[in-house]
Amino acid sequence: MSRMRVDQELCILCGQCVEACPFNGVEIRDDAVVFTESCRLCRVCVKACPVSAIWLEKSEPVSTVDKEQYKGVLVFAEQRQGSVQPVTYELIGKGLELAGKLGEQVCVYLAGSNLSSQAEDLLYYGVDRVYLYDHPLLERFRIEPYTSLMVELIDQIKPNIILMGATPVGRSLAPRVAARLRTGLTADCTLLDVKPNGDLVQTRPAFGGDVMAQIVTPRHRPQMATVRYKVMPAAERISNPHGEVVRCPVDERFLQSGIEILGFKPHEAASSITDAEVIVAAGRGIGKPEGLELLGELAGLLGGVVGVTRPLVEQGWADYTQQIGMSGRTVRPKLYIACGISGAIQHVAGMRGSEVIFAINTDPHAPIFDTAHYGLVGDLYEIVPALIEAIKKGGSFDAVFQAG
Ligand SMILES: Cc1cc2nc3c(=O)[nH]c(=O)nc-3n(C[C@H](O)[C@H](O)[C@H](O)COP(=O)(O)OP(=O)(O)OC[C@H]3O[C@@H](n4cnc5c(N)ncnc54)[C@H](O)[C@@H]3O)c2cc1C
């Protein structure tokens, strides 16, 4: 295992490493610098040390598994009331890309009740095999059976990589499966790539979004990652599927559950910002909550919805479900209109996949203009009413915007 080392002869006990450590992982005890269990090996102390007395001693990872036994990608197909959730197609798209690089196969784990046609349909996204666990008691997501059956499948087919949606269901299932398999799991990946040796390179924001961390699981198999909805492009539907559906027997032992479901109440289908094709997004630049009504009018004219940055949620002006960004929703609309948004990395992380981005900001140096395809420097309270008026008169948005 890698660990931090100190040359106590060189060390002058200045305490700069203790001050610099963001995790309280360094202490001075009995006239010596010591690293505690909180140390994350981030090496901030190495840079802080004025006499170069600290270094990271790296040890080569020793693999405890025979990696050669693990091949291919397994995607968890999430279904709700018999409908396969769209994130599944995005995971299949990424799975096909990763498996293609290694010359391996993509399989799908689907559990539910009466899902034969959904399983057949998944073949049209280019996968090699859909493992179907079909049983009335699997109709709705129940954590114990879904975990046990997935672990049983993984034990049998030994996939190298497992992809799941970072949805409430995926976030609940993935850690349980990873714990049973005693393997690594990286949550909320924004990029995935694979090395020729099969190691999955999992990229995700870290340290509040200031750093994009690359995480690998070099000593364990399988490698597990969750990915948020709308972060990756979906697999294309094909006309000549080549794969097969494998109907798996459901062992009654695995259907046992300590959780008794007393009733079931479907969640009201709120108009989701994640699925909107047009988003008019409001930032702190709106200055007052009434600004949301103005942007709502523009969104209404364009058949879209209003999204917000985090400060507006913190102010209580908007609901959390409207927040776009690293700690909110990830969106990929056809049109994204950023109004009074500076373009902080944590916000951009959630909207940079939008097809066309327009930005309105009074500050010509606002970082949002680096992300936007089109920008207008000016006061949103002048520009947006003018846009609304022009659209009402029959102009299309882009014609009106570009004329502006
Ligand atoms: C761990 C962590 C997670 C985070 N997650 C998120 C997240 O998910 N989503 C998110 O949005 N943020 C998130 N943040 C916050 C993020 O860092 C920024 O603080 C936030 O995005 C800034 O929001 P803003 O652009 O609305 O405000 P500001 O940065 O204050 O920008 C306001 C902009 O409005 C412009 N402006 C002012 N008046 C006008 C006007 N009349 N007309 C036009 N333009 C005007 C200004 O020039 C300025 O550029 C997170 C932060 C952390 C630390």
The ligand as an SDF file (V2000), in Angstrom:
LIG
                    3D

 53 58  0  0  0  0  0  0  0  0999 V2000
  -19.5000   21.1500   -4.0460 C   0  0  0  0  0  0  0  0  0  0  0  0
  -20.2120   22.2100   -4.8470 C   0  0  0  0  0  0  0  0  0  0  0  0
  -21.2400   21.8350   -5.6610 C   0  0  0  0  0  0  0  0  0  0  0  0
  -21.9100   22.7810   -6.4210 C   0  0  0  0  0  0  0  0  0  0  0  0
  -22.9250   22.3770   -7.2250 N   0  0  0  0  0  0  0  0  0  0  0  0
  -23.5310   23.2900   -8.0090 C   0  0  0  0  0  0  0  0  0  0  0  0
  -24.5650   22.8850   -8.9100 C   0  0  0  0  0  0  0  0  0  0  0  0
  -24.9470   21.7200   -8.9900 O   0  0  0  0  0  0  0  0  0  0  0  0
  -25.1090   23.8470   -9.6830 N   0  0  0  0  0  0  0  0  0  0  0  0
  -24.7380   25.1650   -9.6410 C   0  0  0  0  0  0  0  0  0  0  0  0
  -25.2890   25.9670  -10.3840 O   0  0  0  0  0  0  0  0  0  0  0  0
  -23.7890   25.5550   -8.7840 N   0  0  0  0  0  0  0  0  0  0  0  0
  -23.1880   24.6620   -7.9680 C   0  0  0  0  0  0  0  0  0  0  0  0
  -22.2430   25.0840   -7.0840 N   0  0  0  0  0  0  0  0  0  0  0  0
  -22.0290   26.5490   -6.9410 C   0  0  0  0  0  0  0  0  0  0  0  0
  -21.0930   27.1150   -7.9980 C   0  0  0  0  0  0  0  0  0  0  0  0
  -19.7760   27.0060   -7.5580 O   0  0  0  0  0  0  0  0  0  0  0  0
  -21.3940   28.6040   -8.2530 C   0  0  0  0  0  0  0  0  0  0  0  0
  -21.3080   29.3010   -7.0350 O   0  0  0  0  0  0  0  0  0  0  0  0
  -22.7620   28.8590   -8.8670 C   0  0  0  0  0  0  0  0  0  0  0  0
  -22.9740   28.0490   -9.9950 O   0  0  0  0  0  0  0  0  0  0  0  0
  -22.8510   30.3220   -9.2770 C   0  0  0  0  0  0  0  0  0  0  0  0
  -24.1570   30.5790   -9.6970 O   0  0  0  0  0  0  0  0  0  0  0  0
  -24.5020   31.7890  -10.6320 P   0  0  0  0  0  0  0  0  0  0  0  0
  -23.7660   31.6860  -11.9290 O   0  0  0  0  0  0  0  0  0  0  0  0
  -25.9890   31.8750  -10.6910 O   0  0  0  0  0  0  0  0  0  0  0  0
  -24.0300   33.0510   -9.7860 O   0  0  0  0  0  0  0  0  0  0  0  0
  -22.7780   34.0300   -9.9470 P   0  0  0  0  0  0  0  0  0  0  0  0
  -21.5190   33.2610  -10.0360 O   0  0  0  0  0  0  0  0  0  0  0  0
  -22.9060   35.0320   -8.8670 O   0  0  0  0  0  0  0  0  0  0  0  0
  -23.0020   34.7200  -11.3630 O   0  0  0  0  0  0  0  0  0  0  0  0
  -23.9860   35.6670  -11.6290 C   0  0  0  0  0  0  0  0  0  0  0  0
  -23.7340   36.1970  -13.0280 C   0  0  0  0  0  0  0  0  0  0  0  0
  -24.8010   37.0320  -13.4060 O   0  0  0  0  0  0  0  0  0  0  0  0
  -24.2860   38.1190  -14.1690 C   0  0  0  0  0  0  0  0  0  0  0  0
  -25.2680   39.2010  -14.0730 N   0  0  0  0  0  0  0  0  0  0  0  0
  -25.5490   39.9960  -13.0230 C   0  0  0  0  0  0  0  0  0  0  0  0
  -26.5880   40.8120  -13.3010 N   0  0  0  0  0  0  0  0  0  0  0  0
  -26.9650   40.5200  -14.5800 C   0  0  0  0  0  0  0  0  0  0  0  0
  -27.9860   41.0080  -15.4350 C   0  0  0  0  0  0  0  0  0  0  0  0
  -28.8690   41.9540  -15.0350 N   0  0  0  0  0  0  0  0  0  0  0  0
  -28.0800   40.5010  -16.6830 N   0  0  0  0  0  0  0  0  0  0  0  0
  -27.2220   39.5230  -17.1160 C   0  0  0  0  0  0  0  0  0  0  0  0
  -26.2300   39.0280  -16.3280 N   0  0  0  0  0  0  0  0  0  0  0  0
  -26.1190   39.5030  -15.0770 C   0  0  0  0  0  0  0  0  0  0  0  0
  -22.9390   38.4220  -13.5310 C   0  0  0  0  0  0  0  0  0  0  0  0
  -22.0830   39.0660  -14.4400 O   0  0  0  0  0  0  0  0  0  0  0  0
  -22.4630   37.0190  -13.1510 C   0  0  0  0  0  0  0  0  0  0  0  0
  -21.6410   36.4860  -14.1830 O   0  0  0  0  0  0  0  0  0  0  0  0
  -21.5590   24.1610   -6.3350 C   0  0  0  0  0  0  0  0  0  0  0  0
  -20.4930   24.5150   -5.5000 C   0  0  0  0  0  0  0  0  0  0  0  0
  -19.8390   23.5710   -4.7740 C   0  0  0  0  0  0  0  0  0  0  0  0
  -18.6960   23.9950   -3.9020 C   0  0  0  0  0  0  0  0  0  0  0  0
  1  2  1  0
  2  3  1  0
  2 52  2  0
  3  4  2  0
  4  5  1  0
  4 50  1  0
  5  6  2  0
  6  7  1  0
  6 13  1  0
  7  8  2  0
  7  9  1  0
  9 10  1  0
 10 11  2  0
 10 12  1  0
 12 13  2  0
 13 14  1  0
 14 15  1  0
 14 50  1  0
 15 16  1  0
 16 17  1  0
 16 18  1  0
 18 19  1  0
 18 20  1  0
 20 21  1  0
 20 22  1  0
 22 23  1  0
 23 24  1  0
 24 25  2  0
 24 26  1  0
 24 27  1  0
 27 28  1  0
 28 29  2  0
 28 30  1  0
 28 31  1  0
 31 32  1  0
 32 33  1  0
 33 34  1  0
 33 48  1  0
 34 35  1  0
 35 36  1  0
 35 46  1  0
 36 37  1  0
 36 45  1  0
 37 38  2  0
 38 39  1  0
 39 40  1  0
 39 45  2  0
 40 41  1  0
 40 42  2  0
 42 43  1  0
 43 44  2  0
 44 45  1  0
 46 47  1  0
 46 48  1  0
 48 49  1  0
 50 51  2  0
 51 52  1  0
 52 53  1  0
M  END
$$$$
